[in-house]
Amino acid sequence: MIGKLILWLSVIWLVPLMYFFLKNEAKFKKNIAVGVTFPYEGRTHPDILALLVRFKKELGRVCLALLILAVALMLLPVSFGLMLTIWLVWVDLCVVLPVVPYVRCNRALKALKRERGWSDPRRQQTVADLTVAAQPEKRASPVIFVLALVVSALPVWWALGWGDTLEGLILLTGPACVLLFWACYRWAFRRKAEVVDENEDLTAALTRLRRRAWRRCWVWGAWFMALFNLALALSFVHPLAGLLLLLLLAVLLTGFLVGLEFRLRKLQERLTAQSGRDFYVDEDDKWLWGMFYYDPNDSHLMVNARVGLNATVNMARPAGKVIMALTAALLLFMPLVGVWLMGEERAPVTLALTDTALVASHSGTRYEIPLEEMDSVELLEELPHIRRVAGTAMETVNKGRWRCDEYGALTACLDPRTGPWLLVRAGETTWLVGSSDGGAGKVYAALRALLAGQIAPAGQSG
């Protein structure tokens, strides 16, 4: 039950985040509300205000329904695999359903805009102020990223020095992400200026604000990954302390990024409060439903979102189509992970002894321990406390790489509910295996008979 609760608590906050994020779209920033650009006079038009009020009410009802549904699903007495399937379906709904009121409002606003004659073809053009974009900008020193890279690499050095190659490879994700964030930071400053109207001072101010937000985002992200790697390494040794530190870091980073996004939006709203009286940039024809950018005449793959901090892909480019298709496929097929896990839960763990090897199997996983490589074997009536490094940890099966204070690094394949279990030492590898039918005792007796004189009695070294 605790695992299921943690599962839901890890994502249920997405609903209020989606609500406040999309609700914020109803405020005019850079002459845009819910993805539609209006002149200054349109901001106070009663029909537009009525549509925005309706949008916020519909959005609130959808998000409230999602929260109630999450609480109800959380209490279902089902297996973890089925719960994960339900959870992933709910995550898909959480991503898609709040967008439906947004799209409805966007289409209604565009229709009203056409009806009122506010769609001026002369304004439907991309304006790039190269002078502002080329101005020198305060940038973070590369030393900041280098230090983050060094800190993130320390756990890798520790793991490899300890002799655990797998842990070292897992921890390599930290330095890789720091380098990626450094590259993203350098790329971010190459984006076009934030042109709203003919006011060059406004363009310069909006551009500086976004670039400052980018700088903070990628610098903090790099240091988060450095500290995350330290916490991940700690979790291999002290799971509870490492997990708590990982959760704390995730909460702090999420709070920082959300705060950064909404602060930038607030500044964009305030600075452009008087814009749109004469000339203003209108690119609505290039934004499908106000969300997806499509411009065959733009050679860029990545473009700035019109408000806030984000970037998106140009769906007119072949690579943009591929990225969006893969994203949609990922959302669509995510629940299949839960279906696969349900099969993993139901599959038994088996233990068999052949003439040449001890074989532990589960689902599509098969471990073979050659008899000629065995140094010792013990029959354990109690399962020692083990911690997962990489692999599967469920109520019905533990397999993969694990660690134990008493026996060190382990390769496991067992059903934790059913003992006894076999502890086998073979060369530099220690194995902890068992079976769902509790037949490890019989296998142990047969193994001793097969290797008489080579394997010591239980509890002794051979």
N, C-alpha and C positions, 0 to 999 in steps of 0.2 A: 504493500500500500504506500509506503514511503517513496519507493521508486516512481510509482505512478504520480504521486503528488508533486515530486520534483519535476517530472516530465511536463506537467501542465503549468506549474509555476514558471518554468523556463520560457514559456511563449505567451502566456495569457496577457502579459503586458503589451503585446503587439496590438491588441484591440484599442485600448485608450490611445496608444501612440498613433495608430492609423486615424482614429477619430480626430485628434487634435491637429494632426498634420493636414488632413483633407479639409477640416473646418477652416483652417488658416488660409486655404486657397480661396475662400469667399471674401477675403480682404484684398482690396486693390493694392497691388505692388507693380510698379513699372507699367501702369495702366491696364493690368491684367487681373482678372478674377475668374476662377474656375477655367483657366486656359483660354479665355476670350479677351481680346484687347478692345477697349472702349475709349472714346474721347472723354475729356473731362466732364462734359455735360451729361454723359451717360451714367456716371457713377451714382448720381442721385435720382435717376429716373425710377418712378415707383414700380414699373413692371420688372425692371432688373432687380431691384431690392426685394420684390416679392419672390422672384425665382431663387434668389440667394437664401432667403429665409426658408423656403420650402426645401431646398437642398440640405440645409443644416438639420432640419427636422427629420428628413428621410435618413440622413447619415446617422443621426443619433439613434433612431429606431433599429437600424441594421446592426450597429455596434452593440447596443444593449442586448439584442437577440443573440448575438454571437457569444457574449459574456455569459448569459443565462445557459445557453447550450453547453458551453465549456464546463460550467459548474455541474450540470446534470451528467455529462459524460464522464467527468472525473470520478463520480461515485459508482460507476458501473462495476459490478463484481466479475470482471473478465480477466483473462490471462494478459500478461504483459505484451505479447505479440499482437493480440487483437486490439489492446488498448493503443499500441503504437500505430496500428492501421487507422483506427478512429481518429487519433491525434493528428496524423498526417493529412487525413481528409479535412479535418477542421482547420488546419493551417492553410490548406488550399482555399477553403471558403473565406478565411480571414483575409487572404490576399485579394480575392476576386470580388466578394460581395460589397465591401465598402466603396469599390470603384463604380458600381452600377449607378448610384445616385449622382456621382460626379459626371459620368458620361451623359446621363439624362439631362442634367442641368447644363452641361456644355453645349449640347445640341439645341436646347431651348434658347440659350443665350445667343448662339450664332444665328438662329432663325430670327430672333428679335432684332439683332444687329442689322441683318439684311433688310428687315421690314422698315427699320428707322433710317435706312440709308447711311449707316455709319461704316459701311465697307467701302473704303476709298481705294481703288486699285493703285493709286499713286503711292499709297503708304505700304503696300504689300511688297516690301523689298527688304533685303538684308543690308544693313548699314554697318560698316566696319570702320572704326576710327583708328587708323594705323598709327597716327601720331601718339595717341594716348597709350595704345598697346605697346609701343616701342619705348615708352618712358622707363627710366631705371626704377626698379622697385626694390624695397628692402627685402632681402632674402635671408633665410636661415643659413648659418655657417655649416659647411659640410662636416665640421668636427662634431656637431650634434648627432648626425647620423652615424658617423664612424664610432663614436662612443657607444651608441645604442647597439651597433653591430657587434662590438667587442663584448658588451654585457650579454647579449643574446647568444654569443658563441661560447661563453664560459660553461654552461651546462653540457654542451656538446663535447668539449674538451674533458669535462669530468666523466661523462658516460664512456667515452672511448678509452680514457685512462683506467676506468674501472673494468674495462674488458667487455662491455655490453654494446656490441655493434648496433643491435636493433634499437635500443634506447637512443643511441647517438644519431641514428638516421631519423627517428621520430623528432628529436629535438632540433634537427637541421631546418625544420619548417620555420623556426624563429628567425635565424639569420636570413633565410630566403625572403621572408615577409618584410624584414627591415630593408633589404635591398629593393624589393618591389615598391615599398612606400617611398623610398628615396627617388626611384625612377618616376613614380606618379607625381611626386612633388615637382620635379624638374619639368615634367610634361605640362602640369597645370598652368605654369606661367606663360605657356605659348598660346593659350586660348585668346580669342578675340576680346576686344573691349566691350564694356556693358553699355551699349548705346541705347538710349530711350527716346531722346528727342534731339533738337539742335543745340542744347545746352552742353558745351564741352566741359564745363566745370562739374556738372552733374555726372557726365560720363566718366571723368577722371575719379570722382569720389566713389562711384559704384564699383569701378574696376579695382580700386585700392581695397575696398571692403571685402570683395570676393577673394582677392589674392591674399589678404591677411587671414581670412578664414581658411583658405587652402593651406597656408603655411602652418597654422596651428593644428589643423586636422592631421596632416601627414607627419609632423614632428611628434605630436602626441601619440599618433598611431604607431610610429616606430618604437617609441619608448614603451608603449603598452606591450608590444610583441616581445621586447627585451625582458620586461618584468614577467610577462606571461610564460616565457620559456623557463625562467627561474622557478616560478610556481609549479610548472609542469614537472620539472626535475624533482622538486620537493615532493610532489604527489607520488612519485615512484617509491620514495622512502617512507614518507608519512602521509598516507592518503587523505586523512581528514583535514590536516593542516593545509595540504596542498590544494584540496578542493575548495576550502573556505577562502583561501587566498585568490584562487582563480575566479570564484564568484564575485569577490570584492572588486577585483580588477575589472571584470566584465561590467559590473554595475557602474563603477566610476567612469569607464570609457563611454558607455552608453549615455550616461547622464551628461557627460561633457559634449559629445557629438550632438545630442538632441538640443542641448542649450545653445551650442554654436549655431546650429541650423536656424533655430527660432530667433536668436539675436540678429542674425544676418537678415532674415525676412522682415523683422521689425524695422531695421534701419532702411532697407529697401522701400518699405511702405512709407516711412516718414520722409525720406528724401524725395520721393516721387509723388508726394501728395498733391502738388500743384502742376504736375506734368499733364500733357495731353490737350492743352488749350489750342495749340496750332498744329505744327508738324509733330508726328510721333511715329515710332516704328511699329508696324503691324505685320506680323509673320504668321497669323492664324492659319493661313492656307497651307503652311508647312508642318502643322502640328495636328495629327489625327486625334480627334476627341480631346485635344488639348494636352495629350500625354506623350504621343509617339511622333518623333521627328522624321519627316520624309521629304527630302529635297534632292532630286536627281542632279541639280546644278551645283550642289555642294560636294566637293571631293573629300571632305573630312569624314572619317568614320565616327569619331567621338566629338560631341558638341556639348556646350553648356546647357543645362536646364535654364529656362527663362527666369525663374525665380529660385531663391535659395542657393544652396551650395552644390547641388548634384550635377552630374553629367549623364548623358544618355547616348545611344547609338543612332546613326543615320540609317534608317531602314531602307533607304533607296540604294545603299551600297550593298554588294553581294555579301560581304562579311557581316554587315548589320542584320541582314535577313537571317543569316546562319545563327548569329548570337541570339536573336529574338526567338527563333525556332527552337534552339536548344533550351532556352529559358522556359518556354512554354511546355516543352516535353518534360523538363525536370519537374515542373509543378504538377503536370498531369500524371506522371508515373511515380511520384514520390510515395503514394500509399502502397505500391507494390513492395517496398522495403518491409513494411509491416507484414504483408502476406508471406514474404520469404521468411521473416522471423517467426511467424506462426508455425511454419513447417520445421524450422530449426528447433523450436520448443518441443514439438511432438515427436521428433526423431529420437530413438533411443541411442544411448551410448553403449557400444559393445566392446567386449574384450575377448580376444581369441589367441590361442597358442598354436603355432605351426611348428614344423620341424626345424625351422631356421630363425623364427622371429616371434616376438610378442607384438600383436597388432591391436591397437586401440582405434576405434572408428566412430564417427558421428556424422550423419548426413553425408556430404561430399568430402569430408575431411578424413584422412587416414594416416595414422602414425605407425611406423614400423620400427621396432627396437631389435636389431639383430642379436641373437643369443650369444654369438661369439664375442660381442663387444661389451656384454654385461659384466660389471665389476661386483655389484651387490644388489640385493632386493630385500625389501622389508614389507611386511603386511601391517598396515595402519588401521586400527579400529576407530580412531578419531581423526577427522580431517583437520590438518593444521590450518592456521590462519594464513591465507594467501591473498596477494594483491595483484590485480591485473596490470600488466604492462602493455600488451597488445593482444587482442583476441576477443573472445566471446565470454560474457559474464551474464548468465541467466539463472533462474531458479532451477532449471532442469539440466543445464550443462555449463561447464567451465572448460574452455580450451584455448590454446595459444600460449603466449609467453606470460608467465606470472613470476612473482617474487615472494619469498617466504623468509622471515627472520631466522628460522631454525635451519632451513635447508638451502637458502640462497636462491639463485635463479632457477626456475623450473619451466619445463614444457609440460603442459597439462592437457588431459582429455578425460573428463570424468563427469559423473552425475553427483552433484554435491549432496543430494538427498539420500543416496543409497551407498552404504559402505559394505565391506571394508574397501580400502584402496591400496594400491601397490606403489611403493616408492622404489624406483629403479635408477641406479647409477650406471651409466655407460659412457666411459671415456670422460669427456669434459661436460657431458649433458646429464642433467638429473630430470627424471620423468616422474610425474604423478598421474596415475591412470586408474580407472575404475569402470564399472558397468552399471547400467540402469537396473539390471535384474539381480544385483548383489552377488554376482558370481565370481568376484575377484578372489575370494578365498579358495575356491576350487581351482582356479587358474594358478594360484600361488602354489598349491599342493602339487599340481601337475608339473609346474615349472621346476620345483625342487627335485621331483623325481626324475625329470628329464636331464637336469644338470647336476645330478648327485655328485657331491664332492667339489663342485665349483662355486655353489651358492651357499652361504652360511644361513643358519636358522634365523628366524625373525628376531630383529633387534640387534643382530651381530653383523659385523663386516665379513665379506667373503674374500 
